[in-house]
Amino acid sequence: MEILIRNLKKYLFLIFLTIYSSGYCCICSSVPNIFNLYSKSDLIADITITNVHSSQDKNFSKKYYMVDVKYNTVYKGKKINSFYVSGSKLIAGKYFGEMTSCSLNLEKGDRLIIFHNLGRIQLLHYCTARINDDNMKFLESKQILESLSHQSIQTNYKNFIIDTHFNSKTGKTDLNRFDGIKAKNNFALFGITLNADGSFKNVEYIKKMDSQYDQEILDYIKSSQILHKEKFEFSENEKFILPIHIIKDKNKTFVSFYY
């Protein structure tokens, strides 16, 4: 009986470990923050999968399958024609690769925006930042990336957040003054130049929303400041790009710094 209990505990521990590991591996499935990733990524592109096949290298074929890609738009970096993909795929009646709880399943015809970092091998996996074409933000993401690709300014890779003075009692922020906004574009981009203390030296439009609030929004951001400035180190004339988005909720529209 004592041996049975010990064995049962071992099995329960293994089950717990498997569930915990699976959950831990897959926590990276959220929509990527374009502005944090743009400066860090080696290759950013809108691609379509044109072929799914096995690797000619038998050692790699045990862990990965491969995809060939067509480039619809390159926003940054140089083209890579084929990628290894972490996962398992049935190809010509035989499985290639290794199945895990976080495998990435890609099919011929899939279209997505990838944020890729170069490595020893060019590998796509579940945690590779990406935006699929069925995501409601896909087209807007392409527009944002197109705008970023023409800028020399670094994006907010430090993850700067603007203090909107959230009021916990009313549930509102300073941005609520722009509720009901009507605009031609779904987002605006601002180029911000910093002083050495993190205050704003200059704020200018890179792209306007073309709304009734364009000037008021610009004036508001000029008078704003970075939240928790004490967490960052700043240099004189450091620059970053600040986005602001229009969010549509049923019949209501409002603006937000969050995508």
FINU-146537 format. One record per residue (C-alpha): residue in one letter; x negated, y, z negated. Coordinates in Angstrom, 3 decimals. Each point is the difference from the previous one (the first is absolute). Example, Ala and Ser with C-alpha at 12.3 -4.5 7.8 and 13.67 -1.06 7.14 Angstrom:
2
+------+----------+----------+----------+
| zaba |        x |        y |        z |
+------+----------+----------+----------+
|    a |  -12.300 |   -4.500 |   -7.800 |
|    s |   -1.370 |    3.440 |    0.660 |
+------+----------+----------+----------+
# end
This chain:
259
+------+----------+----------+----------+
| zaba |        x |        y |        z |
+------+----------+----------+----------+
|    m |    0.000 |    0.000 |    0.000 |
|    e |   -2.812 |    2.405 |   -0.920 |
|    i |   -1.745 |   -0.728 |    3.331 |
|    l |    3.260 |    0.619 |    1.861 |
|    i |    0.424 |    3.381 |   -1.711 |
|    r |   -3.595 |    0.993 |    0.815 |
|    n |    0.487 |   -0.936 |    3.657 |
|    l |    3.283 |    1.894 |    0.126 |
|    k |   -1.718 |    3.114 |   -1.342 |
|    k |   -2.678 |   -0.323 |    2.689 |
|    y |    2.635 |   -0.260 |    2.738 |
|    l |    1.909 |    2.988 |   -1.352 |
|    f |   -3.211 |    2.013 |   -0.145 |
|    l |   -0.846 |   -0.888 |    3.615 |
|    i |    3.511 |    0.972 |    1.131 |
|    f |   -0.281 |    3.318 |   -1.862 |
|    l |   -3.444 |    0.658 |    1.474 |
|    t |    1.268 |   -0.706 |    3.523 |
|    i |    2.995 |    2.316 |   -0.396 |
|    y |   -2.153 |    2.727 |   -1.559 |
|    s |   -2.646 |   -0.256 |    2.707 |
|    s |    2.588 |    0.093 |    2.769 |
|    g |    1.665 |    3.062 |   -1.441 |
|    y |   -3.323 |    1.713 |   -0.580 |
|    c |   -1.149 |   -0.605 |    3.577 |
|    c |    3.143 |    1.504 |    1.479 |
|    i |    0.287 |    3.269 |   -1.923 |
|    c |   -1.479 |    1.911 |    2.953 |
|    s |    3.055 |   -0.144 |    2.287 |
|    s |    1.138 |    3.630 |   -0.369 |
|    v |    0.070 |    2.464 |    2.897 |
|    p |   -3.487 |    1.547 |    0.272 |
|    n |   -0.731 |    3.605 |   -0.869 |
|    i |   -1.184 |    1.345 |    3.353 |
|    f |   -1.739 |    2.998 |   -1.503 |
|    n |   -2.026 |   -1.998 |   -2.500 |
|    l |   -1.007 |   -2.590 |    2.590 |
|    y |   -0.822 |    2.140 |    3.016 |
|    s |   -3.452 |    1.074 |   -1.175 |
|    k |   -0.846 |   -3.420 |   -1.411 |
|    s |    0.995 |   -2.188 |    2.964 |
|    d |   -2.405 |   -0.909 |    2.808 |
|    l |    2.742 |   -0.764 |    2.519 |
|    i |    3.570 |    1.306 |    0.103 |
|    a |    2.124 |   -1.028 |    2.958 |
|    d |    3.431 |   -0.918 |    1.287 |
|    i |   -0.452 |   -3.529 |    1.353 |
|    t |    2.038 |   -2.816 |    1.544 |
|    i |   -0.898 |   -3.670 |   -0.478 |
|    t |   -0.542 |   -1.496 |    3.471 |
|    n |   -1.207 |   -3.496 |   -0.899 |
|    v |   -0.250 |   -2.323 |   -3.011 |
|    h |   -2.669 |   -2.700 |    0.114 |
|    s |   -2.512 |   -1.983 |   -2.009 |
|    s |   -3.621 |    0.939 |   -0.595 |
|    q |   -2.693 |   -1.745 |    2.034 |
|    d |   -2.091 |   -0.082 |   -3.163 |
|    k |    1.178 |   -3.111 |   -1.876 |
|    n |   -1.064 |    1.422 |   -3.364 |
|    f |    2.159 |    3.072 |    0.489 |
|    s |    2.901 |   -1.974 |    1.482 |
|    k |    0.393 |   -1.757 |   -3.363 |
|    k |    0.812 |    3.312 |   -1.730 |
|    y |    1.325 |    2.321 |    2.716 |
|    y |    1.862 |    0.165 |    3.270 |
|    m |   -0.670 |    2.735 |    2.573 |
|    v |    1.962 |    2.644 |    1.879 |
|    d |   -0.826 |    2.048 |    3.086 |
|    v |    1.393 |    3.511 |    0.094 |
|    k |    0.969 |    2.762 |    2.420 |
|    y |   -0.508 |    3.600 |   -1.082 |
|    n |    2.970 |    2.309 |    0.433 |
|    t |   -1.746 |    2.915 |   -1.728 |
|    v |   -3.351 |    0.329 |   -1.788 |
|    y |    0.039 |    2.710 |   -2.683 |
|    k |   -3.462 |   -0.658 |   -1.397 |
|    g |   -2.915 |   -2.351 |    0.677 |
|    k |   -0.938 |   -2.423 |    2.770 |
|    k |    2.104 |   -2.803 |    1.430 |
|    i |   -0.396 |   -3.583 |   -1.216 |
|    n |    1.508 |   -2.454 |    2.456 |
|    s |    0.553 |   -2.946 |   -2.363 |
|    f |    0.507 |   -0.456 |   -3.734 |
|    y |   -0.158 |   -2.930 |   -2.363 |
|    v |    3.190 |   -0.260 |   -2.049 |
|    s |    0.210 |   -1.443 |   -3.488 |
|    g |    2.728 |   -2.635 |    0.113 |
|    s |    1.096 |   -3.179 |    1.722 |
|    k |    1.498 |   -0.344 |    3.468 |
|    l |    1.371 |   -2.906 |    2.039 |
|    i |   -1.717 |    0.185 |    3.397 |
|    a |    0.468 |   -2.682 |    2.681 |
|    g |    1.313 |   -2.461 |   -2.561 |
|    k |   -2.855 |    0.516 |   -2.478 |
|    y |   -0.319 |    2.244 |   -3.049 |
|    f |   -2.934 |    2.374 |   -0.183 |
|    g |   -0.961 |    2.131 |   -2.968 |
|    e |    0.903 |   -0.309 |   -3.648 |
|    m |    3.428 |    0.658 |   -1.484 |
|    t |    0.186 |    2.057 |   -3.198 |
|    s |    2.802 |    1.935 |   -1.680 |
|    c |   -1.409 |    3.185 |    1.515 |
|    s |   -0.575 |   -1.190 |    3.568 |
|    l |    0.687 |    2.483 |    2.791 |
|    n |    2.298 |   -1.357 |    2.688 |
|    l |   -0.520 |    1.696 |    3.364 |
|    e |    1.747 |   -0.972 |    3.226 |
|    k |   -0.522 |    0.870 |    3.651 |
|    g |    1.862 |    3.221 |    0.726 |
|    d |   -0.266 |    1.407 |   -3.536 |
|    r |   -0.755 |    3.719 |   -0.048 |
|    l |   -1.524 |    1.802 |   -2.966 |
|    i |   -2.242 |    2.827 |   -1.113 |
|    i |   -3.099 |   -1.340 |   -1.772 |
|    f |   -2.471 |    1.718 |   -2.331 |
|    h |   -3.059 |   -2.225 |    0.347 |
|    n |   -3.412 |    0.009 |   -1.667 |
|    l |   -2.924 |   -1.672 |    1.754 |
|    g |   -1.492 |   -3.077 |   -1.626 |
|    r |   -2.254 |   -2.965 |    0.675 |
|    i |    2.884 |   -1.357 |    2.036 |
|    q |    2.946 |    2.087 |    1.177 |
|    l |    2.750 |   -1.348 |   -2.225 |
|    l |    3.666 |    0.869 |   -0.422 |
|    h |    1.753 |   -1.259 |   -3.115 |
|    y |    3.099 |    0.639 |   -2.074 |
|    c |   -1.629 |    2.930 |   -1.781 |
|    t |   -1.113 |    1.691 |    3.224 |
|    a |    1.802 |    3.355 |   -0.014 |
|    r |    2.498 |    0.005 |    2.861 |
|    i |    3.344 |    1.372 |    1.168 |
|    n |    2.199 |   -2.276 |    2.100 |
|    d |    2.126 |    1.381 |    2.816 |
|    d |    3.196 |   -1.008 |   -1.813 |
|    n |   -0.889 |    2.411 |   -2.814 |
|    m |    2.201 |    3.105 |    0.044 |
|    k |   -3.158 |    2.129 |   -0.385 |
|    f |   -1.803 |   -1.535 |    2.991 |
|    l |    0.657 |    2.786 |    2.519 |
|    e |   -0.564 |    2.738 |   -2.559 |
|    s |   -3.251 |   -1.693 |   -1.036 |
|    k |   -1.161 |    0.093 |    3.623 |
|    q |    0.747 |    3.724 |    0.168 |
|    i |   -1.925 |    0.639 |   -3.219 |
|    l |   -2.985 |   -2.048 |    1.167 |
|    e |   -0.005 |    1.805 |    3.343 |
|    s |   -0.218 |    3.312 |   -1.857 |
|    l |   -2.743 |   -1.276 |   -2.313 |
|    s |   -2.070 |   -1.370 |    2.880 |
|    h |   -0.469 |    3.541 |    1.332 |
|    q |   -1.183 |    1.440 |   -3.328 |
|    s |   -3.544 |    0.202 |   -1.346 |
|    i |    1.301 |    0.623 |   -3.534 |
|    q |   -0.273 |   -2.905 |   -2.413 |
|    t |    3.348 |   -1.267 |   -1.259 |
|    n |    0.872 |   -0.216 |   -3.694 |
|    y |   -1.992 |   -3.150 |   -0.689 |
|    k |   -0.329 |    1.217 |   -3.593 |
|    n |    3.749 |   -0.464 |   -0.255 |
|    f |    0.744 |    3.602 |   -0.939 |
|    i |    3.527 |    0.530 |   -1.303 |
|    i |    1.672 |    3.410 |   -0.078 |
|    d |    1.629 |    1.018 |   -3.279 |
|    t |    3.715 |    0.428 |    0.741 |
|    h |    0.939 |    0.686 |   -3.664 |
|    f |    2.396 |   -2.890 |   -0.446 |
|    n |    2.712 |    0.760 |   -2.557 |
|    s |    0.999 |   -3.188 |   -1.840 |
|    k |    3.229 |    1.586 |   -1.260 |
|    t |    1.355 |    1.056 |    3.389 |
|    g |   -1.833 |   -2.612 |    2.087 |
|    k |   -1.060 |    2.760 |    2.399 |
|    t |   -3.262 |    1.495 |    1.251 |
|    d |   -1.041 |    3.246 |    1.680 |
|    l |    0.605 |   -1.716 |    3.342 |
|    n |    3.760 |   -0.175 |   -0.595 |
|    r |    0.236 |    3.609 |    1.192 |
|    f |   -0.436 |   -1.414 |    3.522 |
|    d |    2.877 |   -2.504 |   -0.226 |
|    g |    2.147 |   -0.090 |    3.128 |
|    i |   -2.933 |    0.799 |    2.264 |
|    k |    0.611 |   -0.240 |    3.744 |
|    a |   -3.118 |   -0.520 |    2.078 |
|    k |   -1.181 |   -1.029 |    3.425 |
|    n |   -2.829 |   -2.147 |   -1.426 |
|    n |    0.153 |   -2.510 |   -2.851 |
|    f |   -3.254 |    1.148 |   -1.574 |
|    a |   -2.445 |    2.876 |   -0.262 |
|    l |   -3.778 |   -0.012 |   -0.516 |
|    f |   -2.013 |    2.643 |   -1.828 |
|    g |   -3.755 |    0.567 |    0.070 |
|    i |   -1.149 |    1.001 |   -3.491 |
|    t |   -3.392 |    1.462 |   -0.929 |
|    l |   -0.994 |   -0.230 |   -3.667 |
|    n |   -2.039 |    2.127 |   -2.353 |
|    a |   -2.584 |   -1.690 |   -2.213 |
|    d |    2.540 |   -0.069 |   -2.871 |
|    g |    2.634 |   -1.812 |    2.105 |
|    s |    2.204 |    3.040 |    0.588 |
|    f |    1.233 |    0.728 |    3.521 |
|    k |   -2.175 |    2.419 |    1.948 |
|    n |    1.955 |   -0.300 |    3.234 |
|    v |    3.138 |   -1.817 |    1.180 |
|    e |    1.064 |   -0.084 |    3.638 |
|    y |    2.304 |   -2.015 |    2.199 |
|    i |   -1.406 |   -2.771 |    2.182 |
|    k |    3.491 |   -1.070 |    1.036 |
|    k |    3.301 |    1.677 |   -0.843 |
|    m |    3.382 |   -1.583 |   -0.628 |
|    d |    1.662 |    2.744 |    2.015 |
|    s |    2.586 |    0.568 |   -2.706 |
|    q |    1.717 |    2.929 |   -1.657 |
|    y |   -2.363 |   -0.440 |   -2.962 |
|    d |   -3.376 |   -0.060 |    1.770 |
|    q |   -1.269 |    3.280 |   -1.461 |
|    e |    1.436 |   -0.670 |   -3.467 |
|    i |   -1.636 |   -3.432 |   -0.117 |
|    l |   -3.350 |    1.494 |    1.022 |
|    d |    0.288 |    2.690 |   -2.688 |
|    y |    0.969 |   -2.626 |   -2.575 |
|    i |   -3.035 |   -2.180 |    0.734 |
|    k |   -2.317 |    3.027 |   -0.111 |
|    s |    1.212 |    0.649 |   -3.543 |
|    s |   -0.255 |   -3.665 |   -1.057 |
|    q |   -2.840 |   -1.964 |   -1.545 |
|    i |   -1.355 |   -3.541 |   -0.147 |
|    l |    1.433 |   -2.114 |   -2.801 |
|    h |   -2.555 |   -1.248 |   -2.558 |
|    k |   -2.907 |    1.974 |    1.467 |
|    e |   -2.163 |   -1.183 |   -2.898 |
|    k |   -0.145 |   -3.462 |    1.606 |
|    f |   -1.836 |    1.252 |    3.096 |
|    e |   -3.262 |    1.630 |    0.959 |
|    f |    0.268 |    2.751 |    2.601 |
|    s |   -2.458 |    1.728 |    2.282 |
|    e |    0.264 |    3.509 |    1.410 |
|    n |    1.880 |    0.049 |    3.324 |
|    e |    0.985 |   -3.671 |   -0.296 |
|    k |    2.930 |   -0.687 |    2.325 |
|    f |    2.830 |   -2.484 |    0.177 |
|    i |    3.295 |   -0.474 |    1.818 |
|    l |    3.247 |    0.169 |   -1.933 |
|    p |    3.167 |   -1.580 |    1.453 |
|    i |    3.575 |    0.831 |   -0.881 |
|    h |    2.872 |   -2.141 |    1.253 |
|    i |    3.707 |    0.349 |    0.613 |
|    i |    1.970 |   -2.767 |   -1.706 |
|    k |    3.501 |   -0.806 |    1.173 |
|    d |    2.374 |   -1.626 |   -2.487 |
|    k |    3.452 |   -0.548 |    1.476 |
|    n |    1.202 |    3.540 |    0.801 |
|    k |   -2.646 |    1.745 |   -2.099 |
|    t |   -3.473 |    1.184 |    1.004 |
|    f |   -2.821 |    1.095 |   -2.258 |
|    v |   -3.774 |    0.363 |    0.131 |
|    s |   -2.590 |   -2.084 |   -1.802 |
|    f |   -3.769 |   -0.416 |   -0.191 |
|    y |    0.590 |   -3.764 |   -0.053 |
|    y |    0.369 |   -1.940 |    3.238 |
+------+----------+----------+----------+
# end
